[in-house]
Amino acid sequence: MKKYSKRLKTYEKIDFDTKEIIAGMSRLKGARRKPTSLALEEELLEEL
């Protein structure tokens, strides 16, 4: 059974801290990874 989550109205604007994202990526460099997929709304995809 597939389940889908929808973006909540309470999350209209999400702020990303690029320094934290880069630091997190650095910690995971070389770590084992598992491919995933995620369906995003067109607006959110453009913002990212």
N, CA, C and O of each residue as an XYZ file, in Angstrom:
192
protein
N       0.842     -1.177      0.000
C       0.000      0.000      0.000
C       0.890      1.246      0.000
O       1.768      1.378      0.853
N       0.674      2.139     -0.931
C       1.444      3.374     -1.003
C       0.808      4.425     -0.101
O      -0.414      4.541     -0.018
N       1.647      5.169      0.556
C       1.175      6.280      1.385
C       1.871      7.539      0.898
O       3.055      7.509      0.559
N       1.166      8.603      0.863
C       1.717      9.881      0.425
C       1.544     10.904      1.540
O       0.518     10.928      2.219
N       2.536     11.731      1.720
C       2.408     12.818      2.682
C       2.314     14.115      1.901
O       2.984     14.292      0.883
N       1.509     14.984      2.367
C       1.325     16.269      1.703
C       1.968     17.356      2.541
O       2.049     17.253      3.765
N       2.416     18.385      1.876
C       3.034     19.501      2.573
C       1.983     20.190      3.436
O       0.904     20.541      2.959
N       2.309     20.377      4.701
C       1.391     21.020      5.620
C       1.315     22.518      5.344
O       2.302     23.136      4.946
N       0.170     23.078      5.551
C      -0.021     24.519      5.350
C       0.841     25.331      6.314
O       1.184     26.478      6.028
N       1.196     24.730      7.472
C       1.993     25.456      8.461
C       3.435     25.647      8.015
O       4.165     26.438      8.613
N       3.858     24.934      6.972
C       5.220     25.050      6.468
C       5.239     25.818      5.157
O       5.679     25.292      4.134
N       4.776     27.025      5.177
C       4.731     27.822      3.948
C       6.129     28.205      3.481
O       6.411     28.165      2.284
N       6.995     28.570      4.397
C       8.350     29.002      4.026
C       9.353     28.249      4.890
O       9.255     28.253      6.117
N      10.311     27.607      4.246
C      11.350     26.870      4.949
C      12.677     27.548      4.655
O      13.027     27.754      3.493
N      13.413     27.893      5.697
C      14.727     28.506      5.528
C      15.795     27.431      5.682
O      15.750     26.638      6.622
N      16.751     27.401      4.763
C      17.827     26.435      4.795
C      19.121     27.128      5.192
O      19.438     28.204      4.685
N      19.862     26.510      6.094
C      21.169     27.026      6.495
C      22.215     26.279      5.677
O      22.531     25.126      5.972
N      22.751     26.932      4.653
C      23.677     26.259      3.734
C      24.940     25.775      4.438
O      25.481     24.733      4.068
N      25.420     26.499      5.434
C      26.624     26.068      6.146
C      26.387     24.743      6.855
O      27.254     23.869      6.844
N      25.215     24.587      7.473
C      24.885     23.325      8.144
C      24.731     22.190      7.138
O      25.154     21.065      7.405
N      24.140     22.468      6.004
C      23.955     21.440      4.973
C      25.309     20.968      4.456
O      25.535     19.767      4.309
N      26.203     21.900      4.180
C      27.535     21.539      3.690
C      28.311     20.768      4.751
O      29.009     19.809      4.424
N      28.199     21.172      6.021
C      28.876     20.455      7.107
C      28.337     19.026      7.206
O      29.111     18.089      7.406
N      27.042     18.853      7.071
C      26.442     17.521      7.112
C      26.897     16.660      5.955
O      27.145     15.465      6.123
N      27.009     17.257      4.782
C      27.484     16.525      3.607
C      28.934     16.104      3.792
O      29.321     15.014      3.371
N      29.731     16.946      4.411
C      31.143     16.630      4.644
C      31.279     15.442      5.583
O      32.142     14.586      5.385
N      30.431     15.384      6.604
C      30.473     14.263      7.551
C      30.118     12.951      6.868
O      30.646     11.900      7.231
N      29.229     13.001      5.882
C      28.770     11.788      5.226
C      29.596     11.399      4.005
O      29.337     10.368      3.384
N      30.576     12.208      3.663
C      31.377     11.917      2.470
C      32.046     10.552      2.621
O      32.722     10.288      3.615
N      31.850      9.699      1.635
C      32.425      8.360      1.665
C      31.581      7.348      2.428
O      31.890      6.156      2.416
N      30.522      7.801      3.091
C      29.658      6.884      3.835
C      28.793      6.087      2.860
O      28.559      6.514      1.730
N      28.331      4.944      3.304
C      27.437      4.148      2.470
C      26.147      4.918      2.267
O      25.641      5.573      3.178
N      25.634      4.826      1.070
C      24.412      5.549      0.742
C      23.417      4.598      0.115
O      23.786      3.617     -0.530
N      22.161      4.905      0.313
C      21.079      4.112     -0.259
C      20.257      5.034     -1.149
O      19.775      6.067     -0.682
N      20.087      4.683     -2.420
C      19.310      5.545     -3.318
C      17.849      5.626     -2.884
O      17.242      4.624     -2.505
N      17.302      6.828     -2.945
C      15.904      7.060     -2.589
C      15.273      7.985     -3.618
O      15.966      8.594     -4.433
N      13.973      8.080     -3.569
C      13.279      9.049     -4.416
C      12.235      9.752     -3.575
O      11.748      9.212     -2.582
N      11.904     10.943     -3.978
C      10.973     11.763     -3.228
C      10.193     12.624     -4.207
O      10.779     13.287     -5.063
N       8.893     12.616     -4.084
C       8.056     13.452     -4.945
C       7.884     14.814     -4.279
O       7.402     14.913     -3.151
N       8.284     15.855     -4.997
C       8.189     17.216     -4.466
C       7.266     18.042     -5.338
O       7.141     17.810     -6.540
N       6.619     19.019     -4.700
C       5.786     19.943     -5.457
C       6.687     20.814     -6.333
O       7.831     21.086     -5.969
N       6.186     21.241     -7.459
C       6.968     22.025     -8.417
C       7.521     23.293     -7.772
O       8.676     23.642     -8.017
N       6.735     23.990     -6.957
C       7.197     25.223     -6.307
C       8.376     24.962     -5.383
O       9.350     25.716     -5.384
N       8.291     23.896     -4.595
C       9.358     23.578     -3.667
C      10.622     23.171     -4.412
O      11.731     23.521     -4.007
N      10.453     22.441     -5.484
C      11.593     22.039     -6.303
C      12.309     23.244     -6.887
O      13.540     23.278     -6.905
N      11.568     24.226     -7.362
C      12.167     25.437     -7.910
C      12.883     26.222     -6.826
O      13.941     26.799     -7.075
N      12.310     26.253     -5.606
C      12.927     26.983     -4.509
C      14.244     26.326     -4.091
O      15.216     27.014     -3.779
N      14.269     25.006     -4.088
C      15.502     24.295     -3.716
C      16.549     24.501     -4.775
O      17.660     23.985     -4.653
